Amino acid sequence: MADGVGHGSAARMIQTSLHRRALLAAAGLALPTLALARALPLAPEVAGPFRFKGWKGQEVDAERGFFEVPEDRQIPGSRKIRLGYVRFASTAARPGPPIVYLAGGPGGEGTGAATGPRFPIFMALRAVADVIAFDQRGTGLSTSIPERPASTRPPPVFTEAGLTAYVRSEFQSAWVDWTRAGVAMTGYNTEQNADDIDDLRRHLGAEQISLWGTSYGSHLALSVLKRHGDRVSRVALSSLEGQDQTVKRPARVDALLRQVDALLGADPAARSAIPDLPAMMRRVHKRLEAQPAATKVKLNGAPGQILMGGFGVQMLAGGLIANPHTLAMLPALYLALDAGKTDVLAPFLGDVADLLSFRGMPEAMDLASGISPAKLALVRREAKTAVVGSALNFPMPQLLGAIPGVDLGETFRTPLRIEQPALLVAGSLDGRTPLAEQDEVAAQFRRKSRVLVENAGHNVFEAHPDVQGMLVQFFAGEAVADARLSLPPPKFKLA
């Protein structure tokens, strides 16, 4: 994402958190409005050459393609769904294996990422191979889950109990509606998503492919490596999310917030105003969870009101800590809330009817990836005292058990020993996939180079100009040394 954000783009930041992965899914967009509407108005959706409109009005020749897969390979005779992609042809005389981009989320669009600030990287990688912006099942050109009308139910109180009860009930109703509409919802999981990638490889006529992914895209890449590793040449991944990391450890987020507090301490004015940022955040959350504040919102396009509890603010914080330019908003927000000025929340709230809706694919993917019993017990124990509690990954683990029989199980979550060459990129201020958790994933790779960008966040690929060249070098088969790059620290706002 580009540096800087105004009220217009911040206005839906809490939607980022309610749609648990929206921030990750929108990694390729310019600003954190995080709207997951289709980034490419590609009507009519036909295969063949077309002019692709990328970042800042740039255009390039591209090709739109489609292929079909079973919606649920476990169901004999399952209906076929159409998956789509955009191919940027290589400029190399002898192209290497196609590079397939795996978007984050789940729910992000490869084609959407290619329209944002990651577009120059898509273009640069053409020097090595064809670059494929792939829309995973249930997203973009591949959308197969029908949109549901906005709920007419009154919004819940934005406490953990209120939101949990609401989303469990609403998602169960949505699942029934989609199933009645003929959608095989059980097919929307990361194993089937990984099998789609191998079907894409066959459709492209390639012996092997390389994978380039971020966040959930790395989670998906691990499943591709587990199921089809012999068909993968090399992988470049950022903001790593492991097989049992759909839900992040709250204590690891606390560690990030202590790091942020230390950065605040380097500014005398900020330190004077906020002696202890985590303590202030806990104080605000506790008060609002006990006594939710009436907050004006838009509801189905009309003026409305909700009761904002501490859990709702924790979810907002979970979205803001992802990247430095939104992390910089945290002090001013909490100073106002600590002073009882809850009207400061209004710019962050979009239409509540949109925030409380479901798209199907993101929630089903997360529910299927699940969490191991040991990890769940650890998360619940840490959440009791952590600054953002169990809000970072909402509606997980709160949705666990809402739809029986969809969890992929412990075999899916088992770590790997990965021999493919890997380039792993991380930002030191990534509040969505904390570095300690990324280290656990990186340990599975035997032939890896690691790049850490100081003061970058979750959207790290485009954060530092040197990363693009490293990606080109890596996919060209050249050695890339471990590296530590640096960006200026965020400039925190106190008002």
Residue pairs with C-beta under 8 A, 6 or more apart in sequence:
1 26
1 27
1 29
1 30
1 31
1 32
1 116
1 117
1 323
1 325
1 459
2 30
2 31
2 117
2 325
3 324
3 325
4 325
5 31
5 32
5 325
5 326
5 329
6 31
7 347
8 33
9 31
9 32
9 33
10 32
10 326
10 329
10 347
10 348
11 33
11 347
11 348
11 349
11 350
12 33
12 34
12 35
12 348
12 349
12 350
12 354
12 355
13 32
13 34
13 316
13 319
13 320
13 326
13 348
14 312
14 315
14 316
14 319
14 348
14 349
14 350
14 355
15 22
15 34
15 350
15 354
15 355
16 22
16 23
16 26
16 32
16 34
16 319
16 322
17 23
17 315
17 316
17 318
17 319
17 391
17 392
17 394
18 163
18 315
18 355
18 356
18 394
18 395
19 34
19 36
19 107
19 355
19 359
19 362
20 362
20 366
20 393
20 394
20 395
20 396
21 104
21 105
21 106
21 107
21 108
21 215
21 216
21 362
21 366
22 34
22 36
22 105
22 107
22 319
22 362
23 32
23 34
23 319
23 322
23 432
23 458
24 104
24 105
24 108
24 214
24 215
24 216
24 239
24 322
24 432
24 458
25 34
25 36
25 103
25 104
25 105
25 106
25 107
25 108
25 109
25 216
25 362
26 32
26 33
26 34
26 35
26 36
26 108
26 112
27 103
27 104
27 108
27 113
27 118
27 214
27 215
27 239
27 458
27 459
27 461
28 103
28 108
28 112
28 113
28 114
28 115
28 116
28 117
28 118
28 119
29 35
29 39
29 112
29 113
29 115
29 116
30 55
30 116
30 117
32 319
32 322
32 323
32 326
34 319
36 107
36 108
36 109
36 359
38 109
38 111
38 112
38 140
38 143
39 109
39 111
39 112
39 115
39 116
39 140
40 52
40 53
40 86
40 111
40 112
40 115
40 140
40 141
42 50
42 64
42 111
42 141
45 64
45 66
45 84
45 141
46 64
47 63
47 64
47 65
47 66
48 63
48 64
49 61
49 62
49 63
50 62
50 63
50 64
51 59
51 60
51 61
51 62
52 59
52 60
52 61
52 62
52 86
52 88
52 114
53 59
53 115
54 60
54 114
54 115
54 119
54 122
54 123
55 115
55 116
55 117
55 118
55 119
55 120
58 119
60 88
60 123
61 89
62 86
62 87
62 88
62 89
63 86
63 87
63 89
64 84
64 85
64 86
64 87
64 141
65 84
65 85
65 86
65 87
65 203
66 82
66 83
66 84
66 85
66 141
67 82
67 83
67 199
67 200
67 203
68 80
68 81
68 82
68 83
69 80
69 81
69 83
69 137
69 195
69 196
69 199
70 78
70 79
70 80
70 81
70 187
71 78
71 79
71 80
71 81
71 137
71 144
71 183
71 184
71 187
72 78
72 184
72 186
72 187
72 192
73 187
73 192
73 195
74 186
74 187
75 184
75 186
75 187
78 184
78 187
79 182
79 184
81 137
81 142
81 144
82 142
82 144
83 134
83 135
83 136
83 137
83 141
83 142
83 196
83 199
83 200
84 111
84 135
84 140
84 141
84 142
85 110
85 111
85 132
85 133
85 134
85 135
85 141
85 200
86 110
86 111
86 114
86 132
86 133
86 141
87 98
87 130
87 131
87 132
87 133
87 204
88 114
88 122
88 123
88 126
88 130
88 131
88 132
88 133
89 126
89 130
90 96
90 126
90 127
90 128
90 129
90 130
90 131
91 126
91 127
92 126
92 127
92 128
92 129
95 128
95 129
95 130
96 128
96 129
96 210
96 233
96 475
96 476
96 477
97 129
97 206
97 207
97 208
97 209
97 210
97 233
98 129
98 130
98 131
98 132
98 201
98 204
98 206
98 209
98 210
99 125
99 128
99 129
99 130
99 131
99 132
99 209
99 210
99 211
99 212
99 475
100 132
100 134
100 197
100 200
100 201
100 209
100 210
100 211
100 212
101 110
101 113
101 114
101 122
101 131
101 132
101 133
101 134
101 212
101 213
101 217
102 110
102 134
102 136
102 197
102 211
102 212
102 213
102 214
102 216
102 217
102 218
102 220
102 221
103 109
103 110
103 112
103 113
103 134
103 135
103 136
103 139
103 213
103 214
103 216
103 217
104 213
104 214
104 215
104 216
104 217
104 239
105 139
105 215
105 216
105 217
105 362
105 365
106 136
106 190
106 193
106 216
106 220
106 361
106 362
106 365
106 366
107 138
107 139
107 216
107 359
107 361
107 362
107 365
108 139
108 216
108 217
109 135
109 139
109 140
109 141
110 132
110 133
110 134
110 135
110 136
110 140
111 133
111 135
111 140
111 141
112 140
113 133
114 122
114 133
117 462
118 461
118 462
120 462
120 468
121 461
121 462
121 467
121 468
121 471
122 131
122 133
124 468
124 469
124 471
124 472
125 131
125 212
125 471
125 472
125 475
127 472
127 476
128 472
128 475
128 476
129 210
129 475
130 204
132 200
132 204
132 209
134 197
134 200
135 141
135 142
135 143
136 142
136 193
136 196
136 220
136 361
137 144
137 187
137 188
137 192
137 193
137 196
137 361
138 144
138 145
138 188
138 359
138 360
138 361
138 362
138 364
139 361
144 183
145 178
145 183
145 185
145 188
145 359
145 360
145 361
146 178
146 181
146 183
147 359
148 174
148 177
148 178
148 357
148 358
150 300
150 353
150 354
150 357
151 170
151 353
151 356
151 357
153 166
153 170
155 166
155 297
155 299
155 304
155 306
155 352
155 353
155 356
156 162
156 163
156 165
156 166
156 356
157 163
157 292
157 306
157 307
157 309
158 292
158 306
158 307
158 308
158 309
158 311
158 312
159 289
159 292
159 307
159 309
159 310
159 311
159 312
160 289
160 309
160 311
160 389
160 390
160 391
160 398
162 309
163 311
163 312
163 394
163 395
163 398
164 395
164 398
166 356
167 356
167 394
167 395
167 398
167 399
168 395
168 398
168 399
168 402
170 356
170 358
171 358
171 363
171 395
171 399
171 402
171 403
172 402
172 403
174 358
174 360
175 185
175 403
178 185
178 360
179 185
183 360
185 360
185 364
185 403
186 405
186 406
188 360
188 361
188 364
188 365
188 368
189 364
189 365
189 368
189 369
189 406
189 408
190 219
190 220
190 223
190 365
190 368
190 369
190 408
190 412
191 223
191 227
191 368
191 408
191 412
193 220
193 223
193 365
194 220
194 223
194 224
194 226
194 227
194 228
195 227
195 228
197 209
197 211
197 220
197 224
197 228
198 224
198 227
198 228
198 231
200 209
201 208
201 209
201 228
201 231
207 231
208 231
208 232
208 233
209 231
209 232
209 233
210 232
210 233
210 234
210 235
210 236
210 475
211 221
211 224
211 232
211 234
211 235
211 236
211 237
212 235
212 236
212 237
212 471
212 475
213 220
213 221
213 235
213 236
213 237
213 238
214 237
214 238
214 239
214 459
214 460
214 461
215 238
215 239
215 241
215 432
215 433
215 458
216 241
216 365
217 237
218 237
218 238
218 239
218 240
218 241
218 441
219 241
219 242
219 243
219 245
219 246
219 369
221 235
221 237
222 242
222 243
222 416
222 441
222 444
223 243
223 412
224 232
225 232
225 235
225 416
225 418
225 420
226 416
229 418
229 420
232 420
233 420
234 420
234 421
234 422
234 423
234 474
234 475
234 477
235 420
235 421
235 422
235 423
236 422
236 423
236 424
236 425
236 471
236 474
236 475
237 422
237 423
237 424
237 425
238 424
238 425
238 426
238 460
238 461
239 425
239 426
239 427
239 430
239 432
239 433
239 438
239 458
239 459
239 460
240 424
240 426
240 433
240 437
240 438
240 441
240 442
241 433
241 437
241 441
242 415
242 437
242 440
242 441
242 444
243 369
243 412
243 413
243 414
243 415
243 416
244 371
244 372
244 375
244 413
245 433
245 437
245 440
245 441
246 366
246 369
246 370
246 371
246 393
246 396
247 371
247 375
247 376
247 379
247 393
247 396
247 397
248 392
248 393
248 432
248 433
248 434
248 437
249 375
249 378
249 379
249 382
249 434
249 437
250 379
250 382
250 383
250 386
250 387
250 388
250 389
250 390
250 392
251 382
251 386
252 434
252 436
252 437
253 318
253 321
253 386
253 387
253 388
253 392
253 431
253 434
254 278
254 386
254 387
255 434
255 436
256 321
256 429
256 430
256 431
256 434
257 277
257 278
257 281
257 321
257 387
257 431
258 278
259 428
259 429
260 277
260 321
260 327
260 330
260 429
261 276
261 277
261 278
263 489
263 490
263 492
264 270
264 271
264 274
264 277
264 331
264 492
265 271
266 489
267 492
269 494
270 331
270 492
270 494
273 331
273 335
273 494
274 280
274 331
274 334
274 335
274 494
277 330
277 331
277 334
278 387
280 334
280 335
280 338
281 317
281 334
281 387
281 388
282 387
283 338
284 310
284 313
284 334
284 337
284 338
285 310
285 311
285 313
285 314
285 387
285 389
286 310
287 310
288 308
288 309
288 310
288 312
288 313
288 337
288 342
289 309
289 310
289 311
290 310
292 307
292 308
292 309
292 310
292 312
293 307
293 308
293 342
293 345
294 305
294 306
294 307
294 308
294 342
295 305
295 306
295 307
295 308
295 342
295 343
295 345
295 346
295 349
296 303
296 304
296 305
296 343
296 346
297 303
297 304
297 305
297 306
297 346
297 349
297 351
297 352
298 304
298 349
298 350
298 351
298 352
299 351
299 352
299 353
300 351
300 353
301 351
304 352
306 349
306 352
308 342
308 345
311 389
311 391
313 337
313 345
314 387
314 388
314 389
314 391
314 392
315 388
315 391
315 392
315 394
316 333
316 345
316 348
317 330
317 387
317 388
317 391
318 388
318 391
318 392
318 393
318 394
318 431
318 432
319 326
320 326
320 327
320 329
320 330
320 333
320 431
321 327
321 330
321 431
321 432
322 430
322 431
322 432
322 457
322 458
322 459
323 429
323 457
323 458
323 459
324 429
324 455
324 456
324 457
324 487
324 489
324 490
325 490
327 429
327 431
327 457
327 490
328 490
328 491
328 492
328 493
329 493
330 492
331 492
331 493
331 494
332 344
332 492
332 493
332 494
332 495
333 344
335 494
335 495
336 344
337 344
337 345
349 355
363 395
363 399
364 403
364 406
366 393
366 395
366 396
366 399
367 396
367 399
367 400
367 402
367 403
367 406
367 407
368 406
368 407
368 408
369 408
369 412
369 413
370 400
370 407
370 408
370 409
370 413
371 379
371 396
371 397
371 400
372 410
372 413
376 397
376 400
379 390
379 397
380 390
380 397
383 389
383 390
390 397
390 398
392 432
415 444
416 444
417 444
417 446
418 444
418 445
418 446
419 446
419 447
420 445
420 447
421 447
421 448
421 474
422 445
422 447
422 448
422 449
423 448
423 449
423 451
423 470
423 471
423 474
423 480
424 438
424 442
424 445
424 448
424 449
424 450
424 451
425 450
425 451
425 452
425 453
425 460
425 461
425 467
425 470
426 435
426 438
426 450
426 451
426 452
426 453
426 460
427 452
427 453
427 455
427 456
427 457
427 458
427 459
427 460
427 463
428 435
428 452
428 453
428 454
428 455
428 456
429 455
429 456
429 457
429 490
430 438
430 456
430 457
430 458
430 460
431 457
431 458
432 458
433 458
435 452
442 448
442 450
449 474
449 479
449 480
449 481
449 482
449 483
450 482
450 483
451 467
451 470
451 480
451 482
451 483
451 484
451 485
452 483
452 484
452 485
453 460
453 463
453 464
453 467
453 485
453 486
453 487
454 484
454 485
454 486
454 487
455 486
455 487
455 488
455 489
455 490
456 463
456 464
456 485
456 487
457 463
460 467
461 467
461 468
461 471
462 468
463 487
464 485
464 487
466 483
466 485
467 485
470 480
470 483
473 480
474 480
